[in-house]
């Protein structure tokens, strides 16, 4: 039992992966992550990258721990980084372009 550790009277598998979770647990985690992601976008108006993405994943992991779903943080981080990157790409396409990216479409003035 080298890959198990006893914590609080419970035997936990230390090398557990995303695929070891039940389908219902995976779906709940991804739904919670999407809700947190959407809330982040509404509150801040920008995409989560770097430090803010890490903070978002930590908030989601806290909810996972409250639900008493055991999975190592590194595994959650790996899976959610992929999903957040995918969501960021979709949102970047949907966001309106800024004025600096647009070219001036007015006719040149004659002098």
N, C-alpha and C positions, 0 to 999 in steps of 0.2 A: 504494500500500500504506500509506495513511495510518492505517488501523485495525489495523496489525500492528506488533509489536515483536519484535526478536530477543533472546531470553533463553537463555543457556547453549547456544547453537548451535541453538536451536529457534525457529521462527517462531510467535508466539502472537497470536491475534486479541484485540484489546483491547475490542471491543464485543460480545463473545459473550454470548448470552442463554441462558436455561434451555432453550428449545426447540431450541437448536443441539446440545445434548448428545444422545448416543444414548440410546435407551429403557433399555437395560441400566444405563447410568451414572446416569440419573435414579432408577431403582428402587433401585440400591445406595445412593445418597445418602439417599433417603427412609427406607430400612430402617435405615441407620446412625443417622439422626436419631431415628427412633422408639426404637431401642434406647437411645441416650443419654438421651432424654427419660424413658423408663421407669426407667432407672438413677437419674436425678436425683430422680424422685418417690420411689423406694424409699429413697434415702439421706437426703433432706431432709424428706420427708413434706409438701411443699407444692408449689404450682404455680410454674413459672418465669415471673417477670414482670420487666420492666425490666432491671436490671443482670444478674440471674441468667440471663435469657433471652439477653442479648448474650453472656455468657460461654459458655453452652451452644452457641450458634451458632459462636463462635470455636473451641471444641473440635471441633465437627463439621467446620469448614473445615480444621483441621489434618489431620484424617483424610483429607479430600478431597485435600489437597496431597500427603500421603504416598502416596496411590494414583496420583498424577500425573495427575489430572483437572484440566484447566485451565478455570476459569470465574472471572470476577471476584468478589471478596468481596461487593460490593454486590448482585449478582444472587442469590447464595446467601442473603444476609441477607433480601432481599425475599421469596423463595420460602419460606424456612423460617419467617419471621415469620407468614406466613399459615397454615402447617401447625401451628405451635405454638399459635397462637390457637385453631384448630379443636380441637386436642387438649385444650387447657385448658378449653374450653367443655364438651366431653364428660366430662372428669374432674370438673369442678365439679358436674355433675349426678349423678355417681356417688359423690362424697364424702359421707359422713354429715354432717348439719347439726350445728352446734355447739350447746351448751346455751343460749347467750345468744339464739339465734334461736327456740328452742322456747318455747311458752307453757306456763304452769303448768296442767296438766289436772286437778289435784286439786280436790276439792270445797271450797268456802269453809267455814271453821269458823264455827259459830254461837256467838255471844257473848251 
